[in-house]
Amino acid sequence: MQRLKALTTGSLPTFIDAGSNFASYAIQEDNLIAQLNSTGKRVVFMGDDTWEGLFPGAFSQAFFFPSFNVKDLHTVDNGILEHLYPTMDRDDWDLLIAHFLGVDHCGHKHGPHHPEMAKKLNQMDQMLQTLVEQLENDTLLVVAGDHGMTETGDHGGDSKSEVMAALFLYSPLPLFPRAPLKDPEVVPQVNLVPTLALLLGLPIPFGNIGEVMVDLFSREGDAQPLATALAQASAYHLNAQQVSRFLHAYSLASQDLPPEELQRLQNLFSSASSEYERLLYQLKAEEVREADIQALISQLRLFLRGARTACTETWAQFRLARMIGGTILLASTCLLCLVTSGLASSPDFPFHCLLLRSVAWGLAGALLFAGGLMAGGSMLEPLLLCAGGAATSLVSFMWALKSRARPPMAVFLPGPLPILLLLFLRSAVLFSDSFVLAEARAAPFLLRSLSLFLVAQLHWEGRLLTGWPTAPCLSSPTASVARREGPRALGLLLGLLLCVRLSSLFHRCPEETPVCQSSPWLAPLAAMGGGQAKNLWYGACLGALGVLVLSVRFWLRRCGNLNSPVPPVLFVRWGLPLMALGTAAHWALASGSDEAPPRLQALVSGAVVGLPRAVLGLAAIGLGLLLWQPVTVLVKTGASSSNPIIVPFVGPPASQADLDYVVPQIYRRMQEALRGKLASGGGQTPMALAAYGLGSVYSAAVVTALALLAFPLLLLHTERISLAFLILFLQSFLLLQLLAAAVGTPAESSGPFSVPWLAISAWALTATQTFYSTGHQPVFPAIHWNAAFVGFPQGHGSSPVLPALLVGANTFASHLLFSVGCPLLLLWPFVCEGQGSSKKKKPLASGAEVEGEKEEEPLMEMRLRDAPHHFNAALLQLGLKYLFILGIQVLACVLAASILRRHLMVWKVFAPKFIFEAVGFVVSSIALLLGVALVMWVDRAVGSWFKQLILSQER
């Protein structure tokens, strides 16, 4: 859209105009189409329906064709060819615009070197040849491209192949006073606007900053050089008058243009205008020389190019005050997250008092800052006021913290020395464009290094060579298997390193590294054509879907959370396979839609639309059921127990404290009864109640939510990315197991629950690695725009919200999944709590330990309910730590883009990196909030479940 705006208004498109690519709104600026309409010219259009939104009702006759389906190579082109030649033969138009899209769509779908591209180019050649043969002498043919194309068929960046496009002008009558140059001249695209306006006898659009192409203004070749020079000088003078009026109006409305440069340009224009008037006066006496006219043309050209340069530099001007304010605000937020995470484990710390006082000081600081700005005659900037308030409140908080609690220095340090070094390296490399481009290789390297450090830490602590029984999940009484920690940790490490290496095969190279070759596995199966290879790849993708479904079901079954008859469990049993089946069917139809028989085309088209929507609907239903009944526990009742639970209250629990006291006892009694029943060989031991899956009830809900989110996100990617998803899911599981081994046994830890910085850093690194391993890069040309049309191949009408959400979900899928799954870092060590390591001797009722003493069973996630305030504090601390690590990355990108704002690669590397990191931070924050909210919702449901259980037992 922004290129069409530049081609009709002559102004430079802004960065915000890029957002209108999803839905184009009417151009309000003065433009060629509006000038044609105001002078009664007849404009006929055919082709891309984007023009309908840009110029509603502006065409005397229009043939619009849907343009958003980039996989459709022929609808627009064939529709134009159907109407182009008959319209040419008629005499009811003054300007005919035909916007072909086949070459552009072919580049997106197949790339510039595919055989289909050769077919489209041949079609365009034949069209031009036929068109040239039908041109009349008074007709000018203009063939222009609005953008170029990279080696992968994309565009949107500023590489030479993307910003260079052909411009071809032809008329049956001679156009140029001399033979064309051997090397074509390179001109700005906006130069076409004043040129066409003057050739059509129209006023130049008001906001144009382009320069007229004077070679088109000649008189009978070289026979009359003076007349040609005068015509060119007149065109230049009209162009300069229009630009001078624009600069004058713009300077009155805004103070952006530098006054010195503006005065210099105005003086230059005044001098050139005086010279032009003098030459016109001398022309009457036939005393004008061609050299004088050429000198005038040079002077006017200097003015026009100086004006364009001044506007370009001004519209790319940086507001340092806002940049500093934003940096202060972000740095204050990061520091507050760091300090609060270090103090979150102290339940008696006076947070409310300190925070309220800090907020009051912040408001006072913002008011004082606003008063200072008003006293100095400066404008009030909301961002600066927020930054001043944030800095004041943070200083107040730190001062009160120092005077009241005197916390240790560890509160202000994000973890041990290796984590500090990792954060420093990740932040420092963002100041180098070469390292930013190489982050796709740096993130896996750092993750491998951190994994090796984890195992080395186990060795330093003397735990690598000592044996301890462990099990992947202990809800089932038979799930306990004794293993040695050393071989297990080494096996987890080797598997993790292998997954990291395999996931790097699905990489996309930045266009700045031409020696790098992007993975061919990122291309859709439709680009492969037919053949056995395509079928083999499709089979591999189906296998990946099947393994994903079976892995989730296997884990839930081992943990005992797939036995309950509640709706979420039933959906996991039947809904997940249906989602996988719908995804596989959509892939098959989308990759072979061009090969479908004509009689089945309507059915295939309907299925391509309906299947993705059905998968998305199933995912929404599954998430709704999970929120409705999040406790996926199977309860079995039997005979009454002869050993009742002793509680310090009568009747049902009357408070949360009563419930927190009795819940661990109930869970232990369930385990003892179940183990006694199994040890006796059947039904000889009375069992009052048994609950399967209660020890992993929190993590089961999170894993189920991740599985339901994964399939719609997978559907937005190309088919072979399913293999990368499978590898990355396995990698995340191995990482959680390794982190759980490094954290140790929850039963042996004293004090509040806490997730170490090392685990959170590894999780954030895995999210970054997943972003790159699914074919993404932090640059706009690498965005997977095809995701906007999954389920909506004909476009979305005029609303940009839904396509933006689809593209955003595709781009930030890794941020979404890993942020929702972040609570697993806290829950997984409890899920993997080993039976042997967690058993502790429990004295008998008499208080003396004798032979035959009882042993405490592992509580797993129910141990979190032993101290609910510690559980809530641990969730808060986990969220704050994760946000701090992500915030530090955004802060480093902000500083890099600010400090290096005049760097050659600022718009190519640093600014896009900052934008992607900032949007990713927002997505991660929202997803993290949803993940923590899900765990708290499950905790609330578990509390209600236990209340009902106690009431039912009392009856």
N, C-alpha and C positions, 0 to 999 in steps of 0.2 A: 504494500500500500504506500509506504513512504517514497518509493521510487516513482510511482505514478503521480504522487503529489508534487515531487520535484519536476517531473516532466511537463506538468501543466501550469504550475505557479512560478517556476524559476527560483524558488526559495530552497534553502537547505532543510531537509527533514530533520526533526529532532529525535532524540533517543526515545521519547514517549511515544512517537508515532509508530514504533515497532510493535507496541501493544495492539494497535489497530489492525494488525494482520489477521487477527481472529475474527473481527467484525468491523467492517469499514463504515465510517460515518461520513456524512456529506462534508465536502471541503467548503469552508466558509471564506477562505481567502480569495482574492481576485485571481482568476485563472483564464486560460485560453478558451475553455468551453463556455464560460460565462460571457466572455467578450464576443464570441461568435453568436451566442443567443441574443445578446443585446443589440447586435447590428443586423439581425434578421437572417444570419447565415443558417443554412440547413446542415445539420451534423447527423450522420448515420453511423451507428456503432454496431459491431458484431464481435462476439467472443466472450472473454472473461467477465463473469457477472459481478466482479468486484466494482466495476465502473458504475453499476446501477446504484450501489450504495454511496459512491463518491459524488455522482452527478445525477441525483434523482430528477426525472422529468426533463432532462436537458437535451435529449436527442429527438430529432424529428422522426426517426425510425430506429429501432433497436432490436437486435437478436441476441439475447443473453443466454449463456449456457453455463451449467454448474461447473465450478472450477476447483472445489476443495478436495475432490478425490484425486490424489496424486497418482493413484494406480491406473486411472483412466487416461489413456494416451490419445484417444481418438474422438471423443464426443465433441469437444470444443472445436478442434480443427476441422472435422467433417462438417459440423454445423456451419462454420464460416465459409468453407468452400462451396456449400450448397447455395449460399446467398451472395457470395462475393461477386461472381462474374455477371449474374443478372443485374445486380445493383450498378456495376460499372457501366453497363450498357444504357442505363437510364440517365436522365438529366435532372434528377430531383435532389441533388446533393451538392454541397460545396466542400465538405470535408468528410472523408470516409475513414473510419478507424477500425482496423481489424486486429484484435489481440489474440494471437495464437498461443497455445499452452502445451502443445504436444512435446516439444523439445524440452521444456522445463520439467514436465512430469516424467519424461523418459529419463532425464538425468537423476531425479530423485529415486525413481524405481530401479533403474538398471545401471546408472553411471554413464559417463560420456563415451566409453569404449565398447559398449554392448552392441550387438548387431541390430537391435531395435532402434538404437540411436541413428545408425546409418540409414535405416528405412525412413525415419522421420525427417532427417536432413534431406534425403532425396525427394521426399514429398514437398518440402519447403522450396527446394530448387525448382521443381516443376511448377509450383504455384507462382514463383517469381518470374519464371520464363514466360508463362502464359500472361501474367499481369503486364509485363513490359510490352508484350506484343499488342495489348489492347489500349495502351496509354495514348491519350491525345496530346497534341503539342502544348496545350496550356495547362497540363497536369504535372505536378511534382510528386514523385514517389519517394517516400522516406521510410527506410527500413532500419529499425533501431531495436536493440536489446535493452531491457531495463536493468539487467545484471549479468554477471558471468557465471562460472561454474567451476568447482574444484574437481580434483581427480576422482572424488567419490560422488559427484553430482550435486553437492550441497552449495549453499551460498548464504550470505548474511554477514560474513566477516569482511576484513579489509585487505585480504591478500590480492595480489595483482590479477590472478585468474578470476576473482570474484567481482572486482570493481571495474574491470575492463570489459566493454561490450562494443560490438560493431555498430557503426553508423554509416549507412549507405544511402546516398542521394542520387536520383536519376530523373532525367526529363528528356523527351525526344529532342528538345532544343538544347543547344549548348548552355551549360550552366556556369562554367568557369572561364576566366579570361586566359588561362594558360593550361597546359597539360597537367594532369594530376601528378603529385609528387610520388617518387618511388616508394618512400616510406610514408604511410598515411600519418596525417597530423593527429595528435592527441588533444582533445578539447574536453572541458568539463561538460557533464551531461546537461546542466542547466542552461548552457549556451543555445540549446535547441529552442527554448521558449521565446526569447526576443527575436530570433531569426524567423521562426514560423509566424509570429505575430506581425512583423513588418512585411513579410511576403504575402500574407493574407490581407494586408491593409488594416490591421487591427491595432489598437493601443496595446503597448506592452503591459502585462500584468503588474500591478502596483508594487508587489513585494519581490519582484525579480531582481536577482543580483548576477544574472548571467551576462555574457558578452556576445554580441551579435557576431555571427560567422560571415565576415564581409566578403568572402570569396563568392558568395551567392549573389552579390549585388554588383553586376558588371554591365557594360554596354558594348555589345557587338564585338566581343573578343578584344584583341590587341590593337584594333584599328583606331579606337578612340580611348587611349589611356587616360586622358584628362577627364573625360566624362565618367569613366569607371572610378577614378579616384574621387570625384565629386560625389558620386552615388554612395561610395563606401563611407566617405566623411559624413554625409547626411545621415546614414544609418547609425553610425557611431554616435553622432550628436543626439539623435532621438533617444538612443539607448542611455547615453550619459544623463540626459535631462530626466529620464524616468528614475534612474538610480539616485540622482541628486535629490529629487523630491522624496524618495523613500528614506534616504538618510536624514533629511531634515525632519520628516514626520516622526521617524524612529527616535531621533535625539530629543524631541519634545516629549515623547511618551516615556522614555527610559533614559537613564543616565549611564547605560552600560558602555557606550562607545567612548573611547578616550578622547577628551576634548582637544588635545594637541593633534591627534591623528585626524579627527573630524575637521578641524580648522585647515589642516594641510590639504585635505581632499577638496574642501570647498574652494580654497584658493586655486587649486589646480583646475577645477572645473570652471571657475570664473575666468581664468586666463584662457582656457581652451574655448570657451563660449565667445569671448571677445575676439579671439583669433578667427573663429568660424564666421562671425558677423563681418569682420574685416574682409575675409576672403570672398564672402558673398557680395560685398559692395564692390570689390575689385573685379569680380567676375563680369560685372556690367561693362567695365572698360576693357575687358579681355586682357587683364594684366596679371592673371593668376598663373603661377607655375606649378607643375606637378609636384616638385620637391617641397613646396610650401604646404600642399595638401597632405603629402605623406608625413610631414612633420606634425601637422595637426592630428592626423590619425594616430600617430605614436603617442601624442599627448593625451588624447581621449582614451586610448587603450590603457595607458598608465593609470589614469583615473579609475577606470572600470575594474581593473585587476587589483588596484589598491583598495577599492571599496569592498570587493569580495573578500580579500584577505583580512581586512579589518573586521568585517562581519563574522567571518569564520572564527577568528581568534576571540572575538568578544563573546560569541555564543558558546565557546568552549572555555569560558572564564571560570575560575575557581573562587569560591567564597571561603576564604581562610577562616573567618570567624565561625561559620557554621561547621566547618570541618573540625576545628579545635573543640567546639562545643560537643559535637557528636562523639569525638574521641574521649573526652572527659566523662561523658555520660556512660559510655560503654565500659571504660576502665573502672569507673565507680561501681557499676553493676557487677563486674567480674570480681572485684575485691570484696564486695559485700557477700557474694556467693561463697567465696573462699573462707572468709572469717565465720560466717554463719554455719557453714558445714562443719567447721572445727568445733563449734560450740553446741551443735544440735544434740549431741549425746548427753548434755547436762540438763536433766529435767528440771532442776531447781534454779536454772539460770534465768534472771529477770528479763526475758526477751520483750515482753509487752511494754514494760516501763521504759527500757532503752529505746525501743523502736518508736514509741509514741513521742518521746523526747526528741529523737533524731528527725522525725517527720516535722515536728514543730520548728526545729532549727532550720530544716531545709526550706520550709515555707518562708521563714524570716529572711534567710539568705537570698531566696529568689526575689522577694520584695525589695530588699536593699539593692540587689543587682539591677532590678528594673528601674529603681529610682536613680541609680547612677547613670544608666543609659539615657533616661529622659533628661537628666540634668545636662548631660553632654551633647544633647541634640541628636542622639542616634535613634534609629528605629528599634522597636522592641521585637526581638527575635524569640519566638517560643522555644526553639531548640536551645538557645543560649540561656534562657531562664531555667529550663529543665536541667541543663548541665550545671549551672550555678547552684541550684537547689540540691541536686544530687551530691555535688562535692561538699557542700556545707553539711548536709545530713550525715554523710559518711565520716567527715572529720569529727562531728559531734559524737557519733556512735563509737568511733575508735577512742576518743578521749574518755568517754564515760566507761568504756570497757577497760581501759588501762587503770583508771582510778578506782573502779569497783572490784574487778576480778583479777587483774594482773595475770592474764593468760600466758601460757608458755609460748615461746617463739614458734613451736611446731604448729600452732594454730594458723600462723601466717605463711606457712610453707606448704605447697601442694605435694606432700608425700616425700619419700626419701630422695637421695641424691640421683639415682638413675631416672626417676620420673621427672625431676627438675631438669636434668640434662635432655631428656626426650622433649619436654615442652619447649625448652630453649631452642633446640635444633629445629623443631617443627615451625616455630615462629620465625626463626632467623632465615630459613631457606625461602620464606615467602617474599623476601626482599630481592630475590634473584629471579629474573624471568626464566633462566635456564633450569633452575630447580623447580619452579612452578610447572614448567612443561614436563619435567621428569618426575612429577609426584606420583604418577601411575606406577612407576618402578620403585620409588622411594618408600611408599606406604607398605607394600609387601615386605621390603627389606627391614623396615623398622619393626613390623609385626613378627617376623622371624627372629629378629634379635631379641625382642622382648620375651618371646616364647623360650628361647635358649636361656635367658636370664632367669625365668621362672624355675626351670629345671635345675639350673646351677644353684639357685637359692635353696631348693630342697636339699641339694647335696651339702651345702654349707651348714644347714641346720641339722644335718645328720639323719634326715628322714628318707633319703633316697635308697639306702641299703637296708633299712629295717622293714620288716613285714607288718602289715596291718590289714585285717579283713575289711573288705569294702564291697559294695554292690551298687549297680546303677540306680536302683530304686527299690525301696523296702516296704512298700505298702502290702505286697503279697508276702505272707509268712515264709514262703519257700524261695524268696528272691535273694537270700543272703548267700554270697559266695566269697570265700576267703581268698585274697590275692595279695601278692607282694606289691608294695607301692612303687618300688624302684622300676621293675619291668613295666608296670602299668603306666607310670609317668613317661618313661621312655617311649613306649608304644603310642601314647597320646601325642607326644611331641613329634614323632616321625609321621604319624597320620596328619597332624596339623600342617607340618611343613610340606607334605605332599599335596594337600588340598590348596595351600597358598600357591604352590607352583602351578597346579592345574588351572586354577581360576585365572591366572595371568595370561592364559592362552586366549581369553576372550577380551582382548584389548583393542583400543582404538587409538591410533597415533595422532598427535597434534599436527596440524598442517605446517607448523614451523619446523618439523623434523622430517624432511623429505626422505632421508635414508631409512626411516622406520616404515614398516609395512603393517597396516591394520589387519586384524584377524579376518580372514574370509568367512568365519563362522558367524559374523554379525549380520551378514546379508540374509534377507528372508528367503525361504525355500522357493518362493515364486520366481526369484531371480535365477534359479538353477535350471529352469526348464524341466523337461521330462528326463527319464532315465533311471537306472538302478540306484545311482548315488543319492538322488532325491528321496527315493523310497527308503534307503538305509538310514538317512538322516531323520526322516520322519519317524521311523521305528525307534531310533535312539531317543527322540524327543518324547514319544509315548512312554518309553521305558523310564525316563526321568520323571514324568508325571506319576506313573505308577509307584515308583520308589518313594517319592515324596509322600503320597497318600499312605502307603504301607508303613513308612517310618513313623509318621505321626500316630497312626493307630497302634503300632507295636509298642511305642513308648507309653502311650496312655494305658494299654492293656497290662504292661508290666507293672505300672504304678497302681493298677486297680481302678483307674478312672474311666474305664470303658465298659464297666459292668452294670452301671446304673441305668434304670429305664427313663431317666429324665430327658426332656426334649433335646438339650444340647448334645448329649451322648448319642442319642438316636440320629441326630443330624450328622455327627462326625462319622457314624457308621455308614449312612446312606447318602448324606448330602455331599460330603467331600468327594466320593467316587463320581457322583453326578456332575460336580463342578469340573473334575478332571476330564470326564467324558465330553462335556460341552466344550472345554478348551481344545481338546484333541480334534473334535469335529470341526470347530471353527478353523483351526490351522489347516486341516485337510481341504476344506472348501475354499478358504482364502488363497491358498497356494496353488490351487488348480482351477480357479474360477474361469480363467481364460480358455481352459481346455474342455469345459463342460459342454455337452450337446446343446444346441439352440433351444430345444423343447424344455430343457431343465434350467435354463438361465434364470427364469423368474424364481424358481424354487431355490436355487443356489443363492441368488441375491437376497432373498428373504431370510435364508438361514444365516448368511454372513451378518445381517443386521440383528437378527433375533438371538443368536447364540451368545454373543458377548453380553447382551443385556440380561439374558437368563442367568449367566454365571454371576454377574454383578448382583442380581436380585437374590440369588441363593446365598451369596456371601452376606448380604444385608439381613436376610432371614436368620442365618446362623448366628450372626452377632447379636441380633435381637433376642434370640432364644438364650444365648449365653448370659446376657444381662438379666433376663427374666429369672432364670434358675441357674446361678453360677456354681452351686455346690454339686459337683459331679461325684457323689458318694453313694455306694450301694449299702443299704442297711438290712441286716438280717437279725431277727429276734428269735429267742428260744426260751428255755426255762429260766425262772428267776434265779439270780445269783444269791448264794448264801453269804457272800462277803460284800456287804453294802458299802457304798462310798460315804465317808464321814465328811460332813460339811458343817461349817460354823453358823448355819442359818436354818430356819424351819420353813418348809414349803418351797415354792419356786424361788430362784434368785431374784432378789428385789433390786439389785444394782449391778452396774457393770463390774464392780470389784468382786461381787459374789460369783458372777459368771466366769471371770478370769481365774478365780481360785479353783473352780470345780472342773473346768474344761480339760486341763492336762490329766487330772485323775480319771476322768471318764475315758480319755483316749488310752491311758495305760491299762485300765481295767479291760477295755476291748481287746487290746493286744494279748494280755495275759490269758483271757478266756479263750481266744482263738488259738493260741499256742498250746494251751492245755487240751483243747479239743483235738488238735492234730496229734499231739503226743500220745493221747490215749487211744488213737486209732479210730475215732469216729464219735458216735453220739453218747459216750458214757459220761462225759464231763458236762455238767450243766453250763449253758452259755446264755446269759441274759441278752446280750446285744453284740453285734459285730458290724463294723463299718469298714468297707474296702475303699481305699483311695483317699482317706482323710489326711494322711500324712503328706500328700502332694496336691492338696486341693487348690492351693494358690497358683503353683506353677502350671498345673493342668489347665487352668483357665487362661493363663497367658499364652501357653503353647497353642491352645485351640484358637485363640484370637489371632495369633500370628499365622496359623495355617489358613484361616478364613481370609485374611488380608493378602496372603501370598498369591493366591490363584488369580484374583482380579489384576494384581500388579503384574503377574507373569503374562497375562493375556495382552497387556499393553506393550510388551516387548516382542521381538521376533522369536520365531519358534526355537531356534537353537540356544537361546539364552536360558531355556529351561535346564539345560545341562549345567550352566553356570550357577543357576539357583540351587540345584541339587548339591553341587560341590560346596557352595557357600553355606548352605544349611548344615551339611556335615561338618564343615570347618567350624561353624559356630558351636555345634554340639561338642566337638573335641576341645575347643577353647574353654567352654564352660566346665568340662570335666577336669581339664588341666588347672584352671583357676581354683576349682573346688579343692583339688589336691594341695595346691599351694596355700590356700586359706587355712586348711586344717579341719579338724573335727569340731563342729559347733558345740558338742557336749562338753568338750574340754576347755573351751574358751570362757573366760570370766569377764564380767562387765558387759556393757552395751554391745549390741550387734553393730558391725560396721563392715563396709566393703572397702578393701584397700585401694589406694590410688592406682596401683599397678594394674589391678583388674579392670578398672574403669578406663584407664588409658588404652589397654589392649582392646577393649570393646569399641572405643571410639576409632581406633586405628582400623579395626575390622570393618566398621561402617564406611570409612573412607575407601578402603580397598575394594569393598563391594560396589561402591559407586563407579570405580574405574573398571572393575571386572564384569560389569554388565554393559559395556560399550559406551560409557559416557565420558565426556570431557567438560571442564568448566569454561566452555566457549559457546557462543550462540550457534555457529554453524553445525556443531555436534549435537544439538538438541534433536530428539527423535520426534519430529513433527507428525509422523504417521500415527502416533498414538492418539492424536486428536480425532481420528476418523475410525477408530476401532468401535464398531457398533453404530457408527454414524457416517457411512461412506459418502453420503450426499451433502455433508456439511451440517451446520447447526443453526442456520438462519442468521438472525442479527445479533444473537447473544454471544458474547465472548467468554462467559463464565464457565460453561461446561467444557469446551475445548481447552481452556487454560487449566482447568482442574485435571483433565486427562493427561495433558503434556506434563504438568507439574508432578502428578503421581508417578509417571514413567521416569522422570528425571530424578526425583528425590525418593525413589522407592527404598533405597538403602537407609536413608535417614529415618524414614517412617518405620520400617521394620525393626531396626536396631534400637530406636528410642522406645517403641512400645514394649520391646523385649528387654529393656534395661533392668526392670525389677528381677529378672532371672539371676542377675549377678548376686543379689541378696538371697534369693530362694534356693539356688542350686546346691550350695553346700549342705543345706538341710535335707534336700531331696536325696543327696548322695551320702547321707550320714551312714557310716558303717556300723553294723550290728555289734561286732566285737569291740570296736573302739569306743562305742557309746555306752556300753554296759557299765554300770557302776554298782557296787555293792550297796544294798539297801537294808538297813537294820530292821529286825523284826519289831513287833509292837512293844515288846518288853524293853527294847532299847539295847539289848546285848547282841552282838554279832556272834552267831553260833553256826555250826555246820548245817548246811542246808539253807543258808541265807538266800534271800531273793535278790535278783538282779534287775535293775531298772531297764526297761525296754527303750529302744530309740524313739524319741518323740517326733523326729523329722520336723516338718513345718509347724506342728503343734507346739514345738518348743518356743516358737515366736509368741504364742499366746500366754506363755509363762510370765512374760513381762510386756504387756501391750504398749506401754509408753516407750519402751526401747524399740519395739517394732515400728511404731510410727516415726520415732526419731531416726531410725535407720533408713526408712524410705525417704524422709526429708533430706537426710545427709547424702544419700545416693543421688537424688535428683540435683541437688546443689553442686555436687562434685562433677557430675556429667555436664551440667550447664556451664560450669567454670571452664572445663577443658574445651568445650565448643566455643565458648565466648572468647577465650584467649586466641583461638585461631581466627575468629572474626576480627578481633582487635588488631592482630598482626596484619591481616589483609587491609584493614582501614589505614594503619600507619604506612604500609607499603604503598598503597594507592595515593596517599596524601603526600608523603615525602617524595615519591617518584612521579609526581603528577606531570612533570615535563619530560619524563622518560619517553624514548622512542616507542616503547612497547606498552605504554600505559593503557591505551584503548584496546590493544591486542591481547594483553596478558593480565595485567594487574587489575584493571577495572572489572572485566568479566569474572575474574577469580573472586573479587570482593562481592560482586552481586550474587554469585552462586553460593558463596559461604554464608552471606547474610540471609538469603532465602532459605538455605538449608538449616540455618540456626532457628529460624522461625518455625519451620516444619518440625524440626527435632523437638523444640520446646513444647509445641502443641501435642505431638505424639507422646512425649515423655509424660506430660500431664495426664493424657488418656491412659497410658500404661499404669501409672501409679494409682489413678482413680479406679481402674479395674481391680487392682489388688485390694484396695480399701473397700470397694463394693463387695468383693468376695468375702473379706473379713467380716463385714457387717452381716452378710448372709449366713456365714458360719456361726456367728453369735446367735442369730435367730434360730438356726437349726438346732443348736445345743439347748436353747431355751425350750423349744418344742420337745426335744428328746427328754429333758428332765421332767417336764410335765407329764409326758406319756408314761415314763417309768414310775412316777408317783401314783398314777391311776392303777 
